[in-house]
Amino acid sequence: MATTESIQKAYIDYVLTEGQQPKSVYVFAKRNKMAEEEFYRYFGSFDAVEQSVWTDLMQKTLNEIRGQEIWSQYSAREKALSFFYSFFELLKGNRSFAVYSIKKQRSIGTPKVLEPAKEIFEEFAISILNEGLESAELSDRKFFSKRYKDALWVQFGFVLNFWINDDSAGFEKTDEAIEKGINVTFDLFQRSPIDNLFEYGKFLAKNGGLKEKMGF
């Protein structure tokens, strides 16, 4: 009897062997000795199967890192780094599928195959970013704070594409890209001299009369 996992495994085997999706659910089901209706009990299309592989990888990563005893002691930056390192370590075991899945996408922006995974990622990102804002680890900027999660997703997309094209031993360059990328991103999230300058500008705007009083 078919299961979610067995269909995912059979699908991955098919696309990596044939280099494309099956021509039809009927062909796929017959090849894997299952009734066509068994496939539809779990998935509505081959794209849905592919999306589920990515969401499962995303969720498995989150379950693993959140299960660490030290997790609650991590800063928002450390939690982001932990996620990225753990996700791409897990992805190594599915590299052939990941390369196939992403390279066949031709859309601009988030690939359709990653859309459900993006929802899971954003929920995670919002939770750690809110923690960072509450602890004052991150700067709460009007209008911009709500876009922090988008910056992290862009970083995820950059690292994913970097990893796909990384030919270094053990994907060491990807680890370096994660470290540098996340640290730079979180540096931008934190308070900087530009924030101080902005605050000073607001102060001058509110107290503009001072310059007349002081004769400047």
N, C-alpha and C positions, 0 to 999 in steps of 0.2 A: 504493500500500500504506500502511495506517495506521501511525502511530507514536505514542508517548506524547505527543509535542508536538502532533501534528496533532489528536489527540482532545481534548487540553486546549483548544486554540485553538477547535475547532469547538464544544465544550461551552460555553465562555465566550461565544462569539458567540450561541449559542442562548438561553442564560438571560438575556443582556442584551437580546436582541431580543424574546423572548417573556415575560420576567419570571417564569419558572418553569422547573423541570427538564422535560426531555422526558417524554412520557407513558410511553414504553417504550424499551428499547434498540433494538428493531426499528425504531421510528419514527425515532430518532436516526440509526441506521446507514443507513437508506434515504435520509434527507435528505442525508447526507454521502457517498452512493454507496460504501458499504463493506459488506462482509459482516458480519452480526451477530457471528460468531465472532471477527472481527478485534478488535472492541471487547473481548470477554472475554479476549483474549490478553494485554491490558494492564491491564484494570480489571474488578473484580467488580461495581461499581455506580457510579451517578452520584455518590454521596457520596464514593466513593473517588477519583474524578476531581477533585472539588473539594478534597479533602484534599491531593492531590498537588500542586495549584497552590500551596497555602500552604507545604508542606514544601519545594518547589523554591525558593520565594522566600526561605525561611529559610536553606536551604543555600547558595544563591547569595550571599546577604549574607555568610555566614561565610567562604566561599571568597575573596571580595573583600577583606574586612578582614584576614584572616589572611595574605593575599598582600602586604600593605604592608610595606615594608622596616623601618618604625619600629615595627611591631606588637610585637615582642619587648621593646621599651623602654617600652611603655605599662604603667601601673599597672592594677590591677583596675578601678578607677573609670573610667579612660580607655578601657579595652577595652569596658566596658558602654556608655559614651556613644557610642563608635565604632559599636557594633552598632546601637543605637537610631537614631542619625542615618542610618546607611546603609540600614537596613531600610525606614524610612519614606520615604526618598528613592526607593528602588527601588519601593516600593508605589504611588508617585504614578502610575506608568505602568499600574497595574492598579486604579486607584481605583474605577471603576464596578463591577468584579467584587467588590472587597473590600467595598464598601458593600452590595451585593446579598447576598453570602455571609454577612456578619455580621448584618445586619438581619433576615434570615429565621430566625435562630436564636431559639428561645424557651426554651431550657433554662437552668437556674440553674447557675452555675459556668462551667467551661471549655466553650465550644461544641464540639459533636462534631466539627465541621469543623476545629477547631484542635488536637485531641488528638494526632495524630501530630507536628505542628509543635511542640507543647509538649515532647515527648520530646527533640527536637533542641535546643530552647532550654535545657532543664534541663541537658543534657549540657554545653553551652557554659557556662552559668552556674556549674555546679559546678566546672568547670576553672579559671575565672578567680577564683572565690571561694577555692578551695584555694590558688591562687598568692598571693592577698591575705592569707590566714591564715598561710601559711608565711613571708611577708616581714614579717609583723606590721603590715601596712597595715590589716588588719581585726582586730577583737577576737575572740578565740576564747572564746566563751561556752558553757558547758556547757548542753546541751539546745537552745539558741537558734541556734547556728551552723548546724546542719543545716536550719534553716528559712529561712536567708538566700535560698536559691534560690526559695522560694515567694514571698518578698517581691518579688523581681525579676519573677516571672511576674505577680503582681498589678499591678506597675507597668506591665508590657507591656500587660496588658488595659486598664488605665486610659488609657494613651496611645493605644491603638488606637481606643477609643471616642471619645476626645477628638478624634482626627484625623478620624474619620468625620463628626463634627459641626462641624469647624473650617471656617469660611468666610472666614478671613483670607487676604490675598494671599500666595501662595507658601507657605501653611500656616505662616506665621511663628509663630503662637501655639503650634502643635504643637512647633516647635523649642524654644520657651521652656518648654513643659511638660516636655519631655524633660530639658532642662538642670536645671531646678529639681527635678523628681521624682527623677532619678538622684542628684543631689548630696545631697538630703535623705535618700534611702534609704541611701547610703553613709556619710553622717554618722552614721546610726544604727548602722551596722555597725562603726564605729570606736570606739575606747575613749573613754569620756566620764566626766564627774564622777560619774555614777551608778555606773559600774564601780568607781571609787575608793572610793565610799561603801560599796559591796557588799563590797569586799575588806577595808575597815576593819571592817565588821560581822563578817565571818568571823574576823578577827584577835581582836576582842573576845570572840567566842563561844569561841574556843579558849583564850583567856587570861583567862577570866572571873574567875579567882581574884585577879587584880590589884586589883580594886576593894576586896576585903576586906582585902588586905594593906596597902593605902594608906589605909584608914580611911574611904573614901567610902560 
